[in-house]
Amino acid sequence: MSLPEVTLFRRRNCGLCDDALVELRDLARDLPFTIVERDIDDDPELQSRYNDVIPVIAVGDTEIAHAPIDPTEIGPLLAWALGNAVETP
């Protein structure tokens, strides 16, 4: 069984994105997930969708947070989303 993926939609040279990645790495010590980083500037559709709200954190197809991300809220939101994520064999 593989761990659920948490996707961080971000771009290079984005301080808020770097902060979100640090938060996710800290949370990954206690919650079962892997982090997938997607640079929105590599995909015009993602850039159009997320340009003004990065960083965006998603579990599966569910976006659970976007800028500004409150570090005190992301843990409970992520735990909830992971509890509802479908595990893959």
C-alpha positions as CSV (number, residue, x, y, z in Angstrom):
1,M,0.0,0.0,0.0
2,S,1.5,3.4,-1.0
3,L,1.2,6.6,1.0
4,P,-1.3,9.3,-0.1
5,E,0.3,12.1,-2.0
6,V,0.0,15.7,-0.9
7,T,0.6,18.0,-3.8
8,L,2.2,21.4,-3.3
9,F,1.5,23.7,-6.3
10,R,4.3,26.3,-6.3
11,R,6.7,28.3,-8.4
12,R,10.4,29.0,-8.1
13,N,11.5,32.0,-6.0
14,C,8.3,32.0,-4.0
15,G,8.9,32.6,-0.3
16,L,5.4,31.6,0.7
17,C,5.8,28.4,-1.3
18,D,9.1,27.6,0.5
19,D,7.3,28.2,3.9
20,A,4.5,25.8,2.9
21,L,7.1,23.2,1.9
22,V,8.8,23.5,5.3
23,E,5.4,23.1,7.0
24,L,4.6,20.0,4.9
25,R,7.9,18.4,5.7
26,D,7.4,19.0,9.4
27,L,3.9,17.5,9.2
28,A,5.2,14.5,7.2
29,R,7.1,13.3,10.3
30,D,3.8,12.6,12.0
31,L,1.3,12.0,9.2
32,P,1.5,9.3,6.6
33,F,2.0,11.1,3.2
34,T,4.5,11.9,0.5
35,I,5.0,15.4,-0.9
36,V,4.8,16.0,-4.6
37,E,5.9,19.5,-5.8
38,R,4.4,20.9,-9.0
39,D,5.8,24.1,-10.5
40,I,2.9,25.9,-12.0
41,D,5.1,27.7,-14.5
42,D,5.8,24.4,-16.2
43,D,2.1,24.0,-17.2
44,P,0.0,26.8,-18.7
45,E,-3.2,25.4,-17.3
46,L,-1.9,25.2,-13.8
47,Q,-0.4,28.7,-14.1
48,S,-3.8,30.0,-15.2
49,R,-5.6,28.3,-12.4
50,Y,-3.2,29.0,-9.5
51,N,-1.2,32.1,-10.5
52,D,-2.7,34.4,-7.9
53,V,-3.2,31.9,-5.1
54,I,0.0,29.9,-4.7
55,P,1.0,28.1,-2.8
56,V,-1.8,25.6,-3.0
57,I,-1.9,22.3,-1.1
58,A,-4.1,19.5,-2.4
59,V,-4.8,15.9,-1.4
60,G,-5.9,14.0,-4.5
61,D,-8.4,16.3,-6.2
62,T,-9.2,18.2,-3.1
63,E,-7.6,21.6,-2.6
64,I,-7.3,22.0,1.2
65,A,-5.3,25.3,1.4
66,H,-4.0,28.2,-0.6
67,A,-2.2,31.5,0.2
68,P,-2.2,32.8,2.7
69,I,-1.6,29.5,4.5
70,D,-2.1,29.5,8.3
71,P,0.4,27.1,9.8
72,T,-1.9,26.5,12.8
73,E,-4.7,25.3,10.5
74,I,-2.8,23.3,7.9
75,G,-2.1,20.3,10.3
76,P,-5.8,19.7,11.2
77,L,-6.9,20.3,7.5
78,L,-4.3,17.9,6.2
79,A,-5.2,15.2,8.9
80,W,-8.8,15.5,7.9
81,A,-8.1,15.3,4.2
82,L,-5.7,12.3,4.6
83,G,-8.4,10.5,6.6
84,N,-10.7,10.9,3.7
85,A,-8.1,10.0,1.0
86,V,-8.5,6.8,-0.9
87,E,-5.5,4.5,-0.3
88,T,-4.0,2.8,-3.4
89,P,-2.8,-0.8,-3.2
